[in-house]
Structure formats: C-alpha cells, structure tokens
Amino acid sequence: MQENLKRDIGTFALACTVVNLMVGTGIFVLPALAAEKLGAAAIICFFICGFLIFLIALCFAEVGSKVTVSGGTYTYIELAFGPFTGFLANNLFWFGSCVLGDAAIANALAKTLSYFFPALDSEIVRPLFLLLLFGGLTFINIRGAKYGVWFVVIMTFAKLIPLFLIVAFGAFHISAQNLHWQHAPALSDIGSSTLILFFAFLGIESAVNNGGEFKNPAKTVPLGILSGLIFVVFFYVAIQVISQGVLGDKLLAFKDAPLVAVASNLFGSSGITLMVCATAISMLGVLSGEILGNSRILFAGARDGILPKFLARVQPKYLTPHLSIIVYSGLGFLFAVFGAFKQLIILASASSLLIYLGVVLATIRLRYKKVKTAEKSFTIPGGIIVPLIAAVIIIWVLSNLSKQEITGIIIALLILSVIFVLMKLFKKKVHDH
C-alpha cells in the first residue's frame, strides 16, 4: 500500500518516542498513588505492570514489524479482524483515548504554568495560550516527521534530567526503614493498585502510529519499542524506591505532587521550581508526541475509507498528512477550551486497555491469516504463549474496573456500532444509485 510518506524515523527516535509518551504526567504523581494501599510493598505492582507491558510490547513489536503502513493499533486490528472491528478500534482510540486525553494534558499544562504565570488561569489568556500551544505543535509536525520527532527527543531529555537528579541525589538519602514492608499485601489491594498504576505505562500504542514513516520496520519497531520500554520500567522502579526511601510514610501526605516533596526534601525551595518546570516540560513533550503519532490514526482511517477522504491528503512539499494533523490538533484545542474532562478520563483509560487487548489478539490472528506483510519481520518465540498470557492479564486488570467504567465502554461501543451500520447503509444506497 503506497502512502507517499517519508521514512525518517529510526530506532533511536522510536525509543525516545516510547520513553517520552510513557514517562508522562503520571510519573509525577505515581509514587504516592502506588503506595496508598500497599506502602513500601507497592514495588510489587511495578513489576506486575512491567511484566504485562513487556508482553504487550512483544506483541506490538511482532505486528508492527509485519505491518509497515501508518495507523498503528487500528491498522493491526483491522487487518486481523476486519472493517467493523477496525472501525471500532480507530474511533475508540483516536477520540476516546487520544483527543480527550490530550485536551486534559493541555489543561493540566496551563494549570502547571500558572504557578509562574497566574494570568493563565483567566478566561481570556488561557484560550489564547491553548491556541498558541496547539498551533505551534501543529506547525512543527506539518513541517515533517523528523522535526516532530526531534522535538520529542529534545523534550524527552529535558524532562528526564530533573528526574535523573532526583534518582542520583536521592540514592544517598534513602532510609532502609522506609523500605521495610509493614505487612503482607492483600491480593485485592495488589489488583486495584495495579489497575491504577498501569495507566502510567500507557503510550506504546501512540508510538507505533507512524508505521509508514519508519526506516526498516523489521528492525526499528522491535528494537525501538523494547529498548524504550526496558528503560522506562527500570526508571519507574528507581523513582519509586527513591520516593519511598526518602519520604517513607510521609509520601501519602503528598498525593498530588510526591516528586515535588522529594525534590524539596533534597534541594530545598529550588527543588520545587525544578519539579514544576519538569512537570510542564513533561506535559509539553507528551502532547507533542501524541499529535505526531495520533494524527496518523485519522490519516489511516481516511486512507481506508472509514473517515472523510480529505484527511488522507499528504502535503506535497513536506510529505506529511497535514490535514489530519490540523483536524486532530483542532479537536484537542476545542475540547481543551470548552470541555470538562474528569468524567471522560475513565473512558479514555479503559479504551487504551481494550486497544491493547485488540492488538494482543491481532498478534495471534495474523499468525494464521494470510495478509501482505513485510518480507522480514520479528516473531515472538514460544508460539502464542506470550499473547495468551498477556490477554489473560489484561482481562484480569479490566475486571477491576467499576460498573461506571464498564457502562461507559459499552455505551461508546454501541454508539460506534450504530454509526458503522448507518455508514454501510448510506454507502450501499449511493452505490445502488
């Protein structure tokens, strides 16, 4: 399938994209949330999440090395299970999981920067800031994938430096007593805490959306995803150990900003400024990476006829899907300005878990379905054992969702199903005439 996109993204850039998207805003509240029920034993959840996301990453690596066109998760699921499932995956992902999440990140960024610039809380300045934010990131990404990628790389290193400082200096301020387990954790507490913590490991699904712009996908996708993931897991564990080791039981008193408390403990008042800046940089980096990757979901949907065709146009000079980028960013801007997203964040998170389940099952399906794939591709050793284990764990995690979350997912899927049927009827009517 010819897309006319330029293949500028290599292994290092993809690994940085994975790190950037995963080490997002969640890391700055992660330690206290994980320790709320388990205390020092919360480290168990990190290893469970790390194990699960590693299995999922292997599935992404296999299907991503085979499918060399843009669209990422949507394309994998559509090729495996057909147009209806692909339609659900495309819309559930780009809107439910991406646009609303990005709008929330943009609002959080404005709120964070208001620490230095109080005017950003005003009803006039805030929309102007959001317009400048989305407009600037749109311009960067239209100029070319390599510009968007290198902006992501710069943001990745910029936000990691303050976190590295906490790990490096915090290692000398750990109290062994703070890492002592007070009691054996209950299985129910491990399950509920893992559900919360897993949301901080999301991001792989956006990193692979630029499949049509990867250099040598058979090599780039497995190495880029797995190297970025391994770094993130070890980094998360280090931050959790430092936070728990430095603050101990006091960690629970700083649920909104535990790393700010750690930085304050290590560096004094300058530590607060450092972490506020790091939080803002992190949010900016994630938002840029989301626009770079998720706009390709619209492009892929239009390419395959399930979204308006104009979204599949490619800018002739820069060879980027400029209209998809503009529409995606525009929706993010509108929802950021006018929307209240707290009630939709649950749906966005649950949507990501369903997308992961779809990709895991697609890995199995594509093993036995004859589709045109890359000549050289990565295959997970051990047959279908890894995908099956990943599917079971994902279902276990989803079983911890509340009735409200499950109801929201069902309603969204029913609405999308009705839209799909109506579109099919409309196309049939047009064809008959």
Steps between C-alpha positions, in 0.01 A plus 500: 500500500663827384462792742763744363631571850869554567676236713694719744448316832777264615554278805639771728220743415234233558655404835499866605137528390408198715680650801345841440145368474526261794689729737223754493307692761421181694855457627469819704212357709583132456693425823230614743215337304683168492584513872153604618382147583825305497767730642850372426348180355372706204814398318318171424257687273787653305632158413152370409440801273850474360449131421163564336615796293805299391273222370281757326809666353609167352161476328535858372852417379377196304201657329681834460789336315255324267263789428703779343232763434375777728215454745661297775249324723205568271675352198613191693148429628332577165728265309441225755124525557348702218340840434244503785755428773742739331236773500437451873872497576574808290231720652526368854872562488541836332206666674436312823861432587688780326317827434339523843821396672702759309248771585533409866880514475481846340277622782738352756793673327324838523424433866861404572645809328257720693734439796735744325243686287172543695337668198469156336207432736298782344220426250662723236870409522450125539330444158768715333771291664330177387470636145871585497583158647303289252583733210873483566506121532289470184747715305797294620338170404380619158856600409598133512506192720871550570433845647220362715719209607800715587279733702384189687863391552593842641196503731580145612851589614384830651244336727723204590786714632312622814376145563855366467612760755242370747617142447870589521480722810215308662704177502714653777198600713311169513404360839493120502220512761278683251528207258397240759167324431261552790280202406440248221288671230150370424434372148203736459719799589762386249232472230344843559840668532624332182196633314583855608871463438462343156369824356847648549638233262279597206659651190625221275178515300576858392869439429427253217243709315766627257555157343519651151791722609726240669836413350533122463195412717612139558798633696379841619171391661624215726823674605339842544202377703683253722802722576276794587277279716785339696636844582160621621435200727836526676465877524155471659627248755792730587271800552263296719786372716644850538163656584408232754852489641527877549148583623377172650149528646504876425467408131124457542467862616608620153261314268472790254872564458722240673808574288474869586518396866801277429675779308423746779649257752815459290555849357290737711280768341689479170386140476138613480577726204700220339214251518233747387712568192557126448126436522426768242771370265368146539146604409624697199708205381214254534259733320744544212554126472125436506438744213786346302371145538124521547431722199605196292197311634275749319723473193478119501123505554453736204738290289280196566170681442358505854569872549464792252741464208650849529679386818715267288657784301876540526670840493701497173807685630541349848336161427297504823124441552446871566120503506487210749746686721296821482166327571642294788665802661191712441277252682746485787497879521118522497455238771778658706326839487138396543503156659509365853675167472508338842196284423654393166850414621370165631369415154828609339705273728269201458506554121878458504473167678250375242731614220785306659280190520412543132866517397589195710220300336601638159848357554348153526259555212766628256706187563228299325357754256661553162564872465764695314771588752865598503730231359721502810316529828539432871321197653455444874663171607281235662204499266188670637593461868603865545186649338275265701665589830475871413129463415426326830678767704326783310161340567596471868590869508173591325308295757598762758311772311194649667144462369515863386807432287352185348173680424688783329690256279185311400313821413793625289523170310124492437501856363795422272329180381187693403712756312679220314171339392359834384817570300476160332135560410580846363787369287281217369225746411745726316650200317156372394420840350 
